[in-house]
Amino acid sequence: MELSQIIPHIEALIFASEKPLTTLELVDLLNNALAFIEDRATLEQIEAAIEGIREKYSGEFYSFEMVQSGGGWQFLTKKEYHKTVAQLNGDKFLKRLSTASLETLAIIAYKQPITKSEIESIRGVNCDYAVQKLLEKDLIIISGRNEEAVGKPLIYSTSKSFMDYFGINGPDDLPKISEVLMEELVQATIVSEAEAAIEPMEEQLEGVNEEIVEQEIVNDEPAQDDKQSET
């Protein structure tokens, strides 16, 4: 099959889908739709078509782009149109997670699969409400039970909606904790270096001010002597 035939069908599938579509799903859907037996689209052709579509919509003339997020491909508006599109969602777009929910979500994201008691042991407080809110918002899911623990407690993991919301394809795409800590350390170092550079500058300026004052006093003394001599 020619790429010129494949590209419009892929665009239509991704545009119409309610969920991100993987490359393999696109291969199956396209071949089922066109029903070609001898001239079936190959994985390589689909990948080439996807790259062509991505390049096409990366242009500044389009307000949306095709990105791989949530485990598959989908069309999303570009970030510079965030405020414009946000108006369509009303208050729903303005609702934010509480600090407790964010902390709980971060623990689940980095420690998944994890039980509620394990989350509480890390946070040091009860997290029933936070877990319930995250379930309601479909950011986490119940992925099973811990068969080895007493009472076989439920275990929690992040959902596909979580990956879609944060624009990642799996837990492995999350920023490494060491990288985050290193970035904070770098920022702290930059601030410390800036403060260290400012201190000698301030001392130097004070020294210059003292020299100016002393010079003014010296310059004023002859003038006073002249006045006395004239009298």
N, C-alpha and C positions, 0 to 999 in steps of 0.2 A: 504493500500500500504506500502511496505517496504521502509525504508529510502534509502537503496542502489539503489532503482529504482528512487526515487524522486530527489536525489542530482544531478545526471548528467543533468537532464532536467532543473533544476533551474540554474545551471551553464551556460547552453547553452542559456537560455532565457536572463539572465542578460548580458552575453557577447555580444549577438547579438542586444540588445536593444539600441536605440539611446538616451534614456532618463532613468532616475532612475525608477525602478519598485518597487511599494509598496508590502508589504506582501500579501495583499488581491488580488492585480493584479496577483501575482504569483500563488495564489490558483486557480483563475479562468482560467488563461492561461494553467496551467498544467492539470487541469481536462478537459478542452476543447480539448486539444491536445491528451490526452490518451483515452478520451471518455469512461471512466469506470463509470458505473451506480451504481453498488453495492459496489465497492471498491474505492470510491472517496477519494482523499487526503484531510485531514482536516487541519484547521488552525494551530493546535498544531503540526502536523507533519511537515508542511512547516517551522514553527518557529524553530523546532528542526533541520531540514535540514540546514537552514540558519546558525544556530549556529555552526553546523558541518563544513560547508564550510568556515566560518570565521576563525575557529580554524585551519583548514587545510592550508589556505593560509597565516596565520600569521607567518608561519615558515620562517627562514632566507634563505631557498633555493628558495623562490619565490620573484620576484621583484615587484609583485603587490599584492593587497589584496582586499577583498570585504568589503565595508563600507556603512553605511547608511548616505546618503548625498543628498541634493536637494529634500527631501521628499520621497526618496526610496533607493533601493539597487543598487549598481553599482561596477564594478571593476575599481580600480585606482592604478597607479603605486605608490610605496612607496616613501616618501619624499627624501630618500637618493639618489634616481635616478633622482632627479629634473633636475640637470645640464645636464645629459646625454640625457634625453628626450627633453629638451628645444632646442637642436640643430635641431630637426626635424621641429620646428615651425618657425625658422628664426626670422625675425624682429617682427612678430606678438607677439611673446612671450616677447619681450623686451619693448613693448609699455606700458606705465604706465599712470594712471590717474593723471591729474593736481591736485594741492592743492584745487582749487575751486571745481572741480568735486568730490574729496574725501569728502570735507566738506558738499557739497550738498547731496551726497549719505548717509553720516552718519546721517544727519538731517532726510532724508526720511526714513531710516531704523528704527530710534528710534521714529519718530513721525507719521509714516504712519497710515492711509491714510492722506495725506496732500496736500494742494494746493500750487501752485507756489508762490502766494502772501504771504502765511504763511512762506514758505522757505525764501523768500527775507526779511521778517520782522525779522527773526532770524539772517540771515547772514548780513543784512544791505546793500546789494548790489544786482544788477540785476543778475538773475541766468538763463536766457534764454539759453545761450550757454552751460552751464554745464548740464542743464536738457536735452537738445537735444543730447549731447554726451552720456549721460547715457542711453537714449532711444536707440540710435544707437548701443551701446554695449550690449543691452538687459539686463542691470543690473536693470532697473526699468521698470514699465509698467504703462499705464493709466488705472486705475481701476474703473473709473466712473466719476461722476460729483457731486459736492456739491449742492444739490437741494435747500438748505436753504440759500446759499450765493447769493449776487447780481451777476447776470450774469451767475449763475450756472457754476463756474470754474471747470476745470478738476482737478481730484485728482490723486496723484501718490503713488505707492507702490513698494516695491522691487519685483523682478521677481524670478522665479524658478532658472534661471541661476545665480542670485545673491546668492541664498542659496547653489547651487551646487559649485560655485566658492569659497565660504568661508567655505564650508564643514559643513553647518548647515541644519536643517530640518524645520526651521520656525523662525520668529522674536523672539520668546521666548527663543531661544538658543543663542541669542546675549549676549555678556558680559554685566552685569548690570553696569550702569554708576557709581553707588556708589562703585562697586568693582574696577573699573578702577581708580577712584579717590583715593581710599584707597591704591591701589598698588603704585601709584605715591607718596602718602604721606609716605608710608613705605620706599620707595627708598630714598626720601628726608631725612627722619629720619635717615636712615642708614648712608647717606653721612654726615649729621650733627654730628652724634655720632662719626664717623671716624675722622672728623676734630677736634672735641672736644678732642678726645683721642690723636691726634697728637700734639696739642699745648703743653700740659704738658711734652710730650716726648721731644719736641724741647727745652723747657725751661730747662729740666733736662740735656740734652746733652750740652747746653750752659754752665750750671753750672759745669759740668764735665770738659769741655774745660778750663774754668777759673781756676779750681783747678789744672789742669795739668800745665798750664802756670805759676801759682804762685809757684808750687812745683819746676819747672825747675829753676825759678829765685832764690829760696831759696837754691837749690842744687849748683847753680853756685857761690854763694857768698863766701862759705868757700874756694873754689878753688882759687878765686882771692886773699883772705887773705893769703893763703899759699904761693902764688907766691911773694907777697910783703915781707913776712918774710924771704924768701930765699934770696932776694936781700939785 
